[in-house]
């Protein structure tokens, strides 16, 4: 559905996109992950032909995308992080207005607006203006305006920022339902658990390049971390920490506020080996946690950065 080849975008001497290559298949919920400044928003704006780029090729639905490709753009819905609705209009008027940009027939438009209202659960708020809505309801209105015309491709840029858990769950369920109804979704988020929950495939980008692409399990198989062990201890001296560092399969160790965190490569009996060492050296410890690699581990190891808002 989307093919991006050798995309280059410069701002003076700064290279925002450095020969970016990306393919997104029809029917995917495709996660786009990257730290702030990695090029995600620039790539999206180039994809939508909102930005001119220096080099490369972009095709959408098998055709070249240009600023005046309105026949292609009518099949795209965009839900950006910054809520974009009209304060002077009611909830229903907002949804109807955005639908009217694509659908001229009034009867068809009314049907689509009604479906979008039900889909986002806004039936009880139709006469309210946006400034009266909670953060979660405002996000749902933003989504309704972006998907009301039933686009084939929906781009969602952090749609759950600053919403309550109930609204977040409803939004995530709604995204999966849109996908089941036939929409391909591009999804960006700083919440790793969301991406892991809903995305069928993920790309990690940084410095304007794609560093890795695959399913969650494929990405996890690319990294060294096979297990993370966290141990609450009373006290560890430098000699004891050095001894733990030298244990087989330990390749990263942090010790802060009497909490020991170890990252180990995949191997049998890692936890038993660590606990035996603590007992042999008469080191008191409290709670112990062992976790398989998460998407956050993948991101950290591939980019060397924490993913934060």
Secondary structure, 3 states (H helix, E strand, C coil): CEEEEEEEEEECCEEEEEEEEEEECCCCEEEEECCCCCCHHHHHHHHCCCCCCCEEEEEECCEECCCCCHHHHCCEEEECCCCCCCCCCEHHHHHHHHHHCCCCCHHHHHHHHHHHHHHHCCHHHCCCEHHHCCHHHHHHHHHHHHHCCCCCEEEEECCCCCCCHHHHHHHHHHHHHHHHCCCEEEEECCCHHHHHHHCCEEEEEECCEEEEEECHHHHHCCCCEEEEEEEEECCCCHHHHHHHHCCCCEEEEEEECCEEEEEEECCCCHHHHHHHHHHHCCCCEEEEEEECCCHHHHHHHHHCCCCCC
